[in-house]
Amino acid sequence: MIKDIPGVSDRRQTPRYEIELSVDMALETGNILTVNSRNISSSGLQIICDCWVTDQIEPRGIQNHAISHIRFKAITELPIGDETKKLYAICRIMSVQRLSQDEYMLNLAFIDFENGSEKVLDEFIDQFEQKKTIINAYA
C-alpha cells in the first residue's frame, strides 16, 4: 500500500512513492533473493536488505568494491486498481547506504524492462499521479 505521495517540494525529477513490496532479485549467478522495497519511482526502486543479501550480491563487500557494473532482474507485483500486475525490471545499483550493523539500503536504477512491464510501471505510477492532482485541486 502506498504510504506517502511526494510533495511539490520534492526536488527529484521523478518523485518517489513509499511502498513496501516483496521484491525477488534474480542475480546473474542464478540465485534469487527476496528483499523488501522502501519506495519506487518511474526511474528506480529503493530496497532494504541484510548483510547476507549484500554478500550474495558482492561477496568481496558491497561498500568496498565497485557496484555500478552489477545487474540483476527485480520482479515484483504492483497493485493497480483491484488487481496486481508483475513488473520485470533489469536494474543496476546506483548507491548503497549502511543503515545499521545488519541492514543496508540500495538505490536501484531501472535500465530495461521485460514482458512489456514498463507499461505496468507507468500504469502504477499514473494512478498515484492522478490521486496527487485531485488532492492538490482541493488544497
C-alpha positions as CSV (number, residue, x, y, z in Angstrom):
1,M,0.0,0.0,0.0
2,I,1.3,3.5,-0.9
3,K,2.2,5.3,2.3
4,D,3.1,8.7,1.0
5,I,2.7,10.9,-2.0
6,P,5.6,13.2,-2.5
7,G,5.0,16.9,-2.1
8,V,5.6,19.6,-4.6
9,S,8.9,20.5,-2.9
10,D,10.3,17.1,-3.9
11,R,13.5,18.0,-5.9
12,R,13.7,14.7,-7.8
13,Q,12.9,14.6,-11.5
14,T,10.8,11.5,-10.8
15,P,9.0,11.5,-7.4
16,R,9.3,8.5,-5.1
17,Y,6.3,6.8,-3.7
18,E,6.8,5.0,-0.4
19,I,5.6,1.4,-0.7
20,E,6.5,-1.9,0.9
21,L,6.7,-4.6,-1.7
22,S,8.3,-8.1,-1.7
23,V,10.9,-8.0,-4.5
24,D,12.7,-11.0,-5.9
25,M,16.2,-10.2,-7.1
26,A,17.4,-12.7,-9.8
27,L,21.2,-12.4,-9.8
28,E,23.4,-13.2,-12.8
29,T,24.6,-16.2,-10.7
30,G,21.1,-17.7,-10.8
31,N,20.4,-17.0,-7.1
32,I,17.1,-15.5,-6.3
33,L,16.9,-13.3,-3.2
34,T,13.8,-11.8,-1.7
35,V,14.0,-8.3,-0.2
36,N,11.6,-5.5,0.7
37,S,11.2,-2.2,-1.2
38,R,11.1,1.1,0.6
39,N,9.9,3.2,-2.3
40,I,9.6,3.3,-6.1
41,S,9.6,5.9,-8.9
42,S,9.4,5.7,-12.6
43,S,13.2,5.5,-12.8
44,G,14.1,3.2,-9.9
45,L,13.5,1.3,-6.7
46,Q,14.9,1.5,-3.2
47,I,15.3,-1.7,-1.3
48,I,16.2,-2.7,2.2
49,C,18.3,-5.9,2.8
50,D,20.5,-7.6,5.3
51,C,24.2,-8.3,5.1
52,W,23.6,-11.9,3.9
53,V,21.9,-10.5,0.8
54,T,24.6,-7.9,0.2
55,D,27.2,-10.7,0.5
56,Q,25.3,-12.7,-2.2
57,I,25.3,-9.6,-4.5
58,E,29.0,-8.7,-3.9
59,P,31.0,-11.3,-1.8
60,R,34.0,-9.0,-1.5
61,G,32.0,-6.3,0.3
62,I,29.3,-4.2,-1.2
63,Q,30.7,-1.0,0.3
64,N,34.3,-1.7,-0.5
65,H,34.1,-2.5,-4.2
66,A,32.7,-1.0,-7.4
67,I,29.0,-1.8,-7.7
68,S,27.8,0.1,-10.8
69,H,28.5,-2.9,-13.0
70,I,26.2,-5.2,-11.0
71,R,23.0,-6.0,-12.9
72,F,20.0,-8.2,-11.9
73,K,16.4,-8.6,-12.5
74,A,13.9,-7.3,-10.0
75,I,10.5,-9.0,-10.0
76,T,7.5,-7.7,-8.0
77,E,3.8,-7.3,-8.2
78,L,2.4,-3.8,-8.3
79,P,-1.2,-3.1,-7.1
80,I,-3.1,-1.4,-9.8
81,G,-6.7,-0.8,-9.0
82,D,-8.3,-4.0,-7.8
83,E,-5.6,-6.3,-9.3
84,T,-1.8,-6.9,-9.2
85,K,0.4,-7.0,-12.2
86,K,4.0,-8.2,-12.5
87,L,6.9,-5.9,-13.0
88,Y,10.1,-7.4,-14.5
89,A,12.9,-4.7,-14.4
90,I,16.6,-5.0,-15.2
91,C,18.3,-2.9,-12.6
92,R,21.7,-1.6,-11.6
93,I,22.9,-0.5,-8.2
94,M,23.3,3.3,-8.0
95,S,24.3,3.5,-4.4
96,V,24.5,1.7,-1.1
97,Q,23.9,3.0,2.4
98,R,24.5,1.1,5.6
99,L,21.6,1.7,8.0
100,S,22.8,-0.5,10.8
101,Q,25.1,-3.3,11.7
102,D,23.0,-5.7,9.6
103,E,20.8,-3.5,7.4
104,Y,21.5,-1.8,4.1
105,M,19.6,0.4,1.7
106,L,20.2,0.0,-2.0
107,N,19.2,2.5,-4.6
108,L,18.5,0.8,-7.9
109,A,18.0,2.3,-11.4
110,F,15.8,0.7,-13.9
111,I,17.8,0.1,-17.1
112,D,15.4,-2.1,-19.1
113,F,12.1,-4.0,-18.7
114,E,10.8,-7.4,-19.8
115,N,7.4,-8.6,-20.9
116,G,6.1,-5.1,-21.6
117,S,6.2,-4.4,-17.9
118,E,7.3,-0.8,-18.4
119,K,3.6,-0.2,-19.2
120,V,2.7,-1.8,-15.9
121,L,5.0,0.6,-14.0
122,D,3.6,3.6,-15.9
123,E,0.0,2.5,-15.0
124,F,1.0,2.0,-11.4
125,I,2.7,5.5,-11.2
126,D,-0.2,7.1,-13.1
127,Q,-2.8,6.1,-10.6
128,F,-1.0,8.0,-7.9
129,E,-0.2,11.0,-10.1
130,Q,-3.9,11.3,-10.7
131,K,-4.6,11.0,-6.9
132,K,-2.0,13.7,-6.3
133,T,-3.6,16.0,-8.8
134,I,-7.0,15.5,-7.2
135,I,-5.7,16.2,-3.8
136,N,-3.9,19.4,-4.9
137,A,-7.0,20.6,-6.7
138,Y,-8.9,20.9,-3.4
139,A,-6.0,22.3,-1.4
